[in-house]
Amino acid sequence: VVVLPADTLLPLGETLVLEAVVAGIPPLLYTWQPPNGLSCTDCATPEAMPLADTWYGITVTDPSGCTGADSMLVRIDPDCGVYVPNVFLPDDD
């Protein structure tokens, strides 16, 4: 059994640790997809830093060949909170 967290909203430029809840007999083989934006594709808890909305999926296989899979959507919040004023005074007063 493999369960990923609920879909999430991530601020642009932030990282997220993807952590699956897994019920199985170790050693377990982890396969994350897609590889873009992930710190590793074969570890239990990779860090994700996607630049666009991305579906991440995991497949976990135990030594007897039993597999479980799940996926989650990481949506990117493009609002980076930068304020740029639209009025300037040229003489600094």
C-alpha positions in Angstrom: 0.0 0.0 0.0 1.3 3.4 -1.0 -0.3 6.7 -0.1 0.9 10.2 -1.1 -0.3 13.4 0.5 -3.2 15.3 -1.0 -2.6 17.6 -4.0 -0.8 20.7 -2.9 -0.1 24.3 -3.9 3.6 25.3 -3.8 4.9 28.9 -4.1 7.1 29.4 -7.1 10.8 28.7 -6.3 10.1 26.7 -3.1 10.9 23.0 -2.5 8.6 20.3 -1.2 9.6 17.0 0.3 7.5 14.2 -1.2 6.9 11.6 1.4 4.8 8.5 0.8 3.2 6.4 3.5 4.2 2.9 2.6 3.1 -0.4 4.1 5.5 -3.2 2.9 8.3 -5.5 3.8 11.8 -3.9 3.3 13.9 -3.5 1.3 11.7 -1.5 -0.9 12.4 -0.2 -4.4 11.1 3.3 -5.0 10.5 4.7 -8.5 9.4 8.4 -8.8 8.2 9.9 -12.1 8.8 12.3 -13.8 12.4 12.9 -12.9 12.4 16.6 -13.7 12.5 18.8 -10.6 13.3 15.9 -8.2 16.5 15.5 -6.1 16.4 11.7 -6.7 14.1 9.2 -8.4 14.9 6.0 -6.4 14.8 7.3 -2.8 12.0 7.3 -0.2 11.7 11.1 0.2 12.9 13.2 -2.7 12.8 17.0 -2.7 10.7 18.5 -5.5 11.2 21.9 -7.0 8.9 22.0 -10.1 8.7 25.1 -12.2 5.2 24.3 -13.5 2.2 22.3 -12.3 3.4 18.7 -12.2 1.9 15.3 -11.5 4.3 13.2 -9.4 3.8 9.5 -9.2 5.5 6.8 -7.2 5.7 3.0 -7.6 7.0 0.9 -4.7 8.1 -2.7 -5.1 8.8 -5.1 -2.3 11.2 -8.1 -2.5 8.5 -10.5 -3.6 7.5 -8.3 -6.5 4.3 -6.8 -5.1 3.8 -3.2 -6.2 1.8 -0.2 -5.0 1.4 3.1 -6.7 0.0 6.6 -6.1 0.2 10.1 -7.6 -0.3 13.7 -6.5 -0.5 17.0 -8.2 1.9 19.8 -7.2 0.4 23.1 -8.5 2.7 26.2 -8.6 1.5 29.5 -7.2 3.0 32.1 -9.6 2.4 35.0 -7.3 5.8 35.6 -5.8 4.8 38.6 -3.7 7.1 41.2 -5.3 5.8 44.7 -5.2 7.0 47.2 -7.8 5.8 50.7 -7.3 4.4 52.5 -10.4 5.4 56.1 -9.3 8.9 57.4 -8.7 10.2 60.8 -7.8 13.4 61.6 -9.7 14.9 64.1 -7.1 14.7 61.7 -4.1 12.3 63.8 -2.0 
